[in-house]
Every structure is written in structure tokens, then in C-alpha cells.
Amino acid sequence: MNYMKLTLLSLFSMMYGAQAQTIHFDGKEFKFSHVKASVVKLDGEEVLRIERDLESLPFDPEKLGESVDEPTFLKLNDLDIENGIVEVKVLSRLLPNAPAFARGFIGLAFRINEDNSAFESIYLRPTNGRAEDQFRRNHTIQYYAYPDYKFDRLRAESKGEYETYADIGLDEWITVRIEFNGKSAKLFLDDQKSPAFLVNELLSSAKSGSVGLWVDIGTEGFFKDLKIIQ
């Protein structure tokens, strides 16, 4: 690994934060939701490292649709936003024990309600972006709405409307910006002027809420430079 843990004092603070189910980073407080998280140094820079907590929320490989696209994120505390812009830099790697279906799942959740029972999310599958299989490439970006509209239902019912392609890969910093207003959202990648993805019909019952740094099975995710514009 080319990152290192912080000082013992920082580690003590992180352990205390984990017990309290909160962690502080870059002047912000986050709550844990079925993830493990810590502040680490990656290439000399402090970042958040997040992975799904499979003890807190196990998955069944025989029932993926019921086990993935769950509330697996660090949730920003004391935020309730209906419309706005969320931007963050993300970097994804596969964990050593990642299952074969792992794709480096990483992204953002937004409009997370108070008890995490409803929210919107757009996430990336970085391994798909440069795959030799065009079918996989077409599933590089994914929208879902928890709890009723996960990837499998949307893929079956919406004929590709909630997925698309992007030229991205593992182990590289990707700037993710989501602009959401009313029933629509736009995803911009790496400071491009045009959106990489459009969602014209957001499906969650949550009308406002917080923002979460989201990962799923098999991902070692890193996050930095989170910005919220209301």
C-alpha cells in the first residue's frame, strides 16, 4: 500500500470516533452507515478511506439485488439540502478479497433522509470504463433510488435510461459533481463542461436530506475535497 496511517494521537481520535459512530475530516463531521472509515495519508495527502462493513451489513451473492445498492456511506452531519451541487474527488481500488463481480463501486448519495431509509445515489463502476466488453462499458455510471429502485430493477424496466458510459478507471482521482434540482440531476466528471450523465426523473420519495460518501462491496474508496453548494 502507498498510503500510511496518521499519528498515534490521530488514530486514537479515529477509534473514539468509530465508537461514537462519527468521524471528523476537513472540518466536517460524518456519521457511519454500514461502512468502515478512517483518515489516512495517500501520496502524502490526508484523505478519507472507506469500505463497506460486511459485518454490519452482510450480503448474499445469490441475491445480489437484495444485498447491494444499500445505505453504505459516510453521511455528512447537520445537513438538509433539497436542491444544490455536491462535488468530491474519488479514487477507487479493489480490496484483496473483492468478489469477482466487484467493479470498484464508488460515488455519492444525496437527499438522504433522517433515518437513511430513502435517498438518491449516483455511483461509478471504474473497472467498466475501459473494459473490452461494450456491454460492461455501458454500465460505468449508475443511478439508483433507495429502497425501491435499485440497479437490477432499473436495468430491467428502464432500458438503459439510468446507466451510461464514461472513460474512467481504477486507482485514479476522478472529480464527481452532481447538480440536482427538483426531479432532475446532472453528473459532471473531471471538470468537463457538459454532463456525462442525465437523470430526468429522480425516483426517491425523499425530497431533501444530507449527502453521503458511498461505496459498495469489494471497494477500497478514497475521498477528498468535498464541496456543498446550496
KAMOCOR-V707099 format. One line per field, one symbol per residue. phi: phi as a letter, one per 40 degrees, with the letter a starting at -180 (. if undefined). psi: psi as a letter, one per 20 degrees, with the letter a starting at -180 (. if undefined). burial: + if it has 16 or more other C-alpha atoms within 10 Angstrom, else -. A space follows every 10 residues. Layout:
phi: ???
psi: ???
burial: ???
This chain:
phi: .bbbcccccc cdcccccccc gbabafgbbb bcbfbbaacb bbfgbcacbb acccccacbb ccbcdcbbfb cbacbccfbb bcbibbbacb abbccdbccc ccbgdaibba fcccbgcaab abbbbdcccb ccccdcdcbc bbbabcbcbc dcccccbbfg cbaacacbac facbcbbbbb agcbabbbbf gccbccabbc acbccccaic bbcbbbdgcb bbbafcbbbb
psi: qkqqqarhgh gghhgghghi krqppljqpq qpnkrpqrpr poljpprppp qpoihhnrqo iimhhiirlr mnrpppqlpo pgqappqqpq pprpqhjprh iqjkpqbqqr lprgjkiprq qprqnhhhhk qiohgghikh ppqropihmr hgghhhiilj hkqaqqnrrq kqppppppop ocjqqppqpl kqhqqippoi nqiqiphraa qqoprapjpo qqqrlpppp.
burial: ---------- ---++-++-- -+++-----+ ++++++++++ ++---+++++ +++------- -------+++ +++++++--+ +++-++++++ ++++------ -+++++++++ +++--+-+++ ++++++++++ -----+++++ +++++++-++ +--++----- ++++++-+++ +-++++++++ ----+++++- -----++++- -+++++++++ ++++++++++ ++++-+----
